[in-house]
Amino acid sequence: MNKEEYLKQIDGVIEKGPFKDTWESLCEHEEPKWYKKDKFGIFIHWGLYSVPAFGNEWYARYVYKQGSPEYEYHTKKYGDLKEFGYKDFIPLFQAEKFDPKEWAELFQEAGAKFVMPVAEHHDGFQMYESAWSKWNSKEMGPKKDVLGELKREVEDKDMRICASSHRAEHWWFFNEGRKFDSDVNMEEYQDFYGPAHGPSHNWGSLYDNVPDQEFLEDWLVRCCEIVDKYQPKIMFFDWWIQVYAFKPYLRKFAAYYYNRAVEWGEEVAIDSKFDAYVHGSVVKDIERGQLNNISPYFWQNDTSVAKNSWGYTENNDYKESVEIIQDLVDVVSKNGALLLNIGPKSDGSIPEEDARIMRKIGDWLKINGEAIYGTTYWKIFGEGPTEVPEGHFTDTLRKEFTAEDIRFTAKANYIYATVLKWPEDGRVDIKALGMKSTHLKATIKDIEILENGEHPLFELRDNLEIYSKLKECDRPVVIKVTIE
């Protein structure tokens, strides 16, 4: 099928299906019930950028910026960029240790319910078998359909496969390579390096550097191919799709995807940032950031185990597992989900630190998962003195939590009060569940500390006062409160 035929197919599916490519129709789409219950997934940034393993996953762009650390590193190690450019990492990307079954087992051990590999990053190298470009992992490099192999193993473990496309940024991603004599300018590689428009255009503008129709149609068929071949339960898009020229194509994609899901009998979602999609038509995503209160609409925080990069680098600056658990609890208390990213090495192995963090999270969820999975937010998200900054790229800005910082979730007649930093003396006061509170006017029948199964002594005064035998714990502790 050529592009024109596929575009006609897309229009036909939209015409026959219940969802049309209008904002009014797309806002009728409901968020998946499973998504609101599952709360926690794994994001995977893995591609050619894992070969140099330097800087971050934007190596492909920065390496062509003369004078940048990436440029200096590359020219010293690999040579002139006309002789050894970004494309020349493809033969080095062998993924000889890639074991999708082993990956899926680790993600399951981490407590993840859905898994989202990056299908195509800004660099234009597809991590799946594609009819639209030869520059993909099935035809080159690893010679593996990474997305397809992961789908099989992930679904075998009763997790949901998802996918992300960062293709939009490819319009300008390599434009620094136009400024000097590099392989970006070589005719035989134009189908890989792409338009590389600029550098005069402002890639940060919503109205400048507008992609042309050919690029936009190519973006649409690539995204719809992922839908048709792999049936992902979430499609995630990075930030640049909010450019005005994308709007008609965003609507077409959403209508096509939602209609295909109706044919499959599945619930699906689109994740996007800012206001690329109209409010109410997709799930809003906040990159490396959170909210400071309960959101009336379901949302997602995508963040990473490393502070400096989404992909693997040899100098990744890792977060502590307890920080990520605290963020998971905080996000869920505000009606959100957490998508946690890891970055495998170029050989397909998962770095020890990534695996250690995931296992620590999984250990916590094995004991405390009932306070996360299948819960809803409560009347208030929590209490305590520590403020969580709101917005994108705020995940490393907050101060340390204290023993007074508590987050709430609820399920049936249970309230889960998670103490984000357990006090050394085991004494916890919860204002929102005390007699002076306006939030709870019900009988407390029982209290359980999930960490050790203890039913502690408690007194209901101005605050709910709890006296636990658990004196030390280096991770959040869930107090399960049964009410009647």
Residue pairs with C-beta under 8 A, 6 or more apart in sequence:
1 9
1 131
3 132
3 217
3 218
3 221
6 221
6 224
6 225
7 217
7 220
7 221
10 220
10 221
10 224
10 252
10 256
11 252
13 255
13 256
13 259
13 260
14 20
14 21
14 252
14 255
14 256
14 259
16 259
17 255
17 258
17 259
17 262
17 263
18 258
18 259
18 262
19 25
19 26
19 28
19 29
19 254
19 255
19 258
19 259
19 262
20 26
20 255
21 248
21 251
21 252
21 254
21 255
22 251
23 251
23 278
23 281
25 255
26 251
26 254
26 255
26 258
26 277
26 278
26 281
26 282
27 278
27 280
27 281
29 254
29 258
29 281
30 267
31 269
31 283
31 298
32 233
32 267
32 268
32 269
33 267
34 113
34 160
34 233
34 267
35 114
35 234
35 267
35 269
35 283
35 298
35 337
36 298
36 337
36 376
37 373
37 374
38 113
38 114
38 160
38 337
38 373
39 113
39 328
39 332
39 337
39 338
39 372
39 373
39 375
40 111
40 112
40 113
40 328
40 337
40 338
40 340
40 365
40 372
40 373
41 112
41 113
41 114
41 115
41 116
41 162
41 234
41 337
41 338
41 339
41 340
42 107
42 110
42 112
42 114
42 115
42 116
42 339
42 340
42 341
42 342
42 358
43 116
43 118
43 164
43 302
43 304
43 310
43 339
43 340
43 341
43 342
44 115
44 116
44 117
44 118
44 341
44 342
44 343
44 344
45 57
45 118
45 121
45 304
45 310
45 311
45 341
45 342
45 343
46 117
46 118
46 127
46 146
46 311
46 312
46 343
46 344
47 57
47 93
47 118
47 121
47 123
47 125
47 127
47 311
48 60
48 86
48 89
48 90
48 93
48 123
48 125
48 141
49 56
49 57
49 58
49 59
49 60
49 121
49 123
49 311
50 93
50 311
50 312
50 343
50 344
50 345
50 346
51 89
51 92
51 93
51 346
52 59
52 63
52 70
52 73
52 74
52 77
52 89
53 311
53 312
53 313
53 314
53 345
53 346
54 69
54 70
54 73
54 74
54 313
54 314
55 62
55 69
55 70
55 73
55 309
55 313
56 308
56 309
56 310
56 311
56 313
57 121
57 309
57 310
57 311
57 343
58 122
59 70
59 86
59 311
60 86
60 121
60 122
60 123
60 173
60 174
61 122
61 173
61 174
61 176
62 68
62 69
62 70
62 71
62 176
63 70
63 71
63 74
63 81
63 86
64 71
64 81
64 86
64 174
64 176
64 177
64 179
64 182
64 184
65 71
65 176
66 176
66 179
66 180
71 81
74 81
74 84
75 81
78 84
78 88
81 177
81 180
81 182
81 183
82 181
82 182
82 183
82 186
83 183
85 177
85 182
85 183
85 184
85 189
86 123
86 174
86 183
86 193
87 183
87 189
87 192
87 193
90 125
90 135
90 140
90 141
91 140
91 141
92 346
93 137
93 141
93 142
93 346
94 141
94 142
94 346
94 347
95 137
95 141
95 142
95 144
95 146
95 346
95 347
95 348
96 347
96 348
97 345
97 347
97 348
97 349
98 142
98 144
98 146
98 149
98 344
98 347
98 348
98 349
99 348
100 146
100 149
100 150
100 152
100 153
100 154
101 153
103 150
103 153
103 344
103 350
104 115
104 150
104 153
104 154
104 156
104 157
104 159
105 157
106 350
106 355
106 358
106 359
107 115
107 154
107 157
107 159
107 358
108 157
108 159
109 358
109 359
109 362
110 358
110 359
110 361
110 362
110 365
111 361
111 362
111 364
111 365
111 366
111 369
112 159
112 340
112 358
113 159
113 160
113 373
114 159
114 160
114 161
114 162
114 233
114 234
115 150
115 154
115 159
115 160
115 161
115 162
116 161
116 162
116 163
116 164
116 232
116 234
116 236
116 339
117 127
117 146
117 147
117 150
117 162
117 163
117 164
118 127
118 163
118 164
118 166
119 126
119 127
119 128
119 147
119 163
119 164
119 165
119 226
120 126
120 127
120 128
120 165
120 166
120 167
120 222
121 166
122 166
122 167
122 169
122 170
122 173
122 238
123 170
123 173
124 133
124 135
124 167
124 170
124 173
124 192
124 193
124 194
125 135
125 136
125 137
125 141
125 192
126 133
126 135
126 136
126 137
126 222
127 136
127 137
127 146
127 147
128 136
128 137
128 138
128 145
128 146
128 147
128 148
128 226
128 229
128 230
129 136
129 137
129 138
129 139
129 145
129 148
129 229
130 136
130 138
130 222
130 225
131 225
132 218
132 221
132 222
132 225
133 191
133 222
134 140
134 191
135 191
135 192
137 143
137 144
137 145
137 146
138 144
138 145
142 348
147 161
147 163
147 226
147 230
148 229
148 230
150 161
151 161
151 230
154 160
154 161
155 161
160 233
160 234
161 230
161 231
161 232
161 233
162 232
162 233
162 234
162 235
162 236
163 226
163 230
163 232
163 234
163 235
163 236
164 235
164 236
164 237
164 238
164 271
165 222
165 223
165 226
165 235
165 236
165 237
165 238
166 237
166 238
167 219
167 222
167 223
168 211
168 219
168 237
168 238
168 240
168 241
168 243
168 246
169 203
169 238
169 240
170 194
170 195
171 194
171 195
171 197
171 209
171 211
171 215
171 240
172 195
172 196
172 197
172 198
172 201
172 203
172 209
173 194
173 196
174 184
174 193
174 194
174 196
175 196
175 197
175 198
175 199
175 201
175 203
176 198
176 199
177 183
177 184
177 185
177 193
177 196
178 184
178 185
178 196
178 198
178 199
179 199
183 189
183 193
184 193
184 196
194 215
195 211
195 212
195 215
197 209
198 209
201 208
201 209
202 208
202 209
203 209
203 240
206 242
206 243
206 244
207 243
207 244
209 243
210 243
210 244
210 245
211 219
211 243
211 245
211 246
216 245
216 246
216 249
217 249
219 246
219 249
220 249
220 252
220 253
223 235
223 253
224 253
224 256
224 257
226 232
226 235
227 235
227 256
227 257
227 260
228 260
231 260
231 264
231 266
232 268
233 266
233 267
233 268
233 269
234 268
234 269
234 270
234 271
234 283
235 253
235 257
235 268
235 269
235 270
235 271
236 270
236 271
236 272
236 285
236 302
236 339
237 270
237 271
237 272
237 273
237 276
238 273
239 273
239 274
239 276
239 287
241 250
241 272
241 276
242 272
242 273
242 274
242 275
242 276
246 276
250 276
250 277
254 270
254 277
254 281
254 282
257 268
257 270
258 268
261 267
261 268
269 282
269 283
270 277
270 281
270 282
270 283
271 282
271 283
271 284
271 285
271 300
271 302
271 339
272 282
272 283
272 284
272 285
273 284
273 285
273 286
273 287
273 392
279 297
280 297
283 298
283 299
283 300
284 297
284 299
284 300
285 299
285 300
285 301
285 302
285 339
286 299
286 300
286 301
286 302
286 391
286 392
287 302
287 303
287 392
287 393
288 301
288 302
288 303
288 304
288 392
288 393
288 394
288 395
288 396
289 301
289 303
289 389
289 390
289 391
289 392
289 393
289 394
289 395
290 301
290 327
290 330
290 331
290 334
290 336
290 388
290 389
290 390
290 394
290 395
291 299
291 334
291 336
291 388
291 390
292 387
292 388
292 389
292 390
293 334
293 381
294 333
294 334
294 335
294 377
294 380
294 381
295 334
295 335
295 336
296 335
297 335
298 335
298 336
298 337
299 334
299 335
299 336
299 337
300 336
300 337
300 338
300 339
301 327
301 331
301 336
301 337
301 338
301 339
301 395
302 338
302 339
302 341
303 324
303 327
303 338
303 339
303 340
303 341
303 395
304 310
304 340
304 341
304 342
304 343
305 316
305 318
305 319
305 324
305 340
305 341
305 342
305 343
305 353
305 354
305 357
305 358
306 313
306 316
306 317
306 318
306 319
306 343
307 317
307 318
307 319
307 395
307 396
308 315
308 316
308 317
309 316
309 343
310 341
310 343
311 343
312 343
312 344
312 345
312 346
312 351
313 343
316 343
316 351
316 353
318 353
318 357
319 357
321 356
321 357
321 360
321 361
321 364
321 475
322 360
322 474
322 475
322 476
324 338
324 340
324 357
324 361
325 360
325 361
325 364
325 475
325 476
326 401
326 420
326 476
327 338
327 395
328 338
328 361
328 372
329 371
329 372
329 407
329 418
329 420
329 476
330 381
330 382
330 388
330 407
330 420
331 337
331 338
332 338
332 372
332 375
332 377
332 407
332 409
333 377
333 378
333 381
333 382
333 407
333 408
333 409
333 418
334 377
334 381
335 376
335 377
340 358
340 361
342 350
342 351
342 354
342 358
343 351
343 354
344 350
344 351
344 354
345 351
364 475
364 476
365 372
367 450
367 451
367 478
368 418
368 450
368 451
368 476
368 478
370 411
370 414
370 416
370 450
370 480
371 409
371 416
371 418
371 450
371 478
371 480
372 409
374 411
375 409
375 410
375 411
375 416
376 409
376 410
376 411
377 408
377 409
377 410
378 408
378 409
378 410
378 415
378 439
379 408
379 432
379 439
379 440
380 408
380 432
380 439
381 407
381 408
382 405
382 406
382 407
382 408
383 404
383 405
383 406
383 430
383 431
383 432
384 401
384 402
384 404
384 405
384 406
384 420
385 402
385 404
385 405
386 398
386 399
386 400
386 401
386 402
386 405
387 398
387 399
388 394
388 398
389 397
389 398
400 421
401 420
401 421
402 420
402 421
403 419
403 421
403 422
403 423
403 428
404 429
405 419
405 420
405 421
406 417
406 418
406 419
406 420
406 428
406 430
406 432
407 417
407 418
407 420
408 415
408 416
408 417
408 418
408 432
409 415
409 416
409 418
410 416
413 482
413 483
413 484
414 480
414 481
414 482
414 483
415 433
415 440
415 480
415 481
415 483
416 478
416 479
416 480
416 481
417 430
417 432
417 433
417 478
417 479
417 481
418 476
418 477
418 478
418 479
419 428
419 476
419 477
419 478
419 479
420 476
421 476
422 470
422 472
422 473
422 474
422 475
422 476
422 477
424 471
424 472
425 471
426 456
426 467
426 468
426 469
426 470
426 471
427 465
427 466
427 467
427 468
428 465
428 466
428 468
428 479
429 463
429 464
429 465
429 466
430 463
430 464
430 466
430 479
431 437
431 462
431 463
432 439
432 440
433 439
433 440
433 444
433 463
433 464
433 481
434 460
434 461
434 462
434 463
434 464
435 460
435 461
435 462
436 462
436 463
440 483
442 483
442 484
443 483
443 484
444 458
444 460
444 464
444 481
444 482
444 483
445 482
445 483
445 484
446 455
446 481
446 482
447 455
447 456
447 458
447 466
447 479
447 480
447 481
447 482
448 454
448 455
448 479
448 480
448 482
449 455
449 456
449 468
449 470
449 477
449 478
449 479
449 480
450 477
450 478
450 479
450 480
451 470
451 473
451 477
451 478
452 469
452 470
454 468
454 469
454 470
456 466
456 467
456 468
456 469
457 466
457 467
458 464
458 465
458 466
458 467
459 465
464 481
466 479
470 477
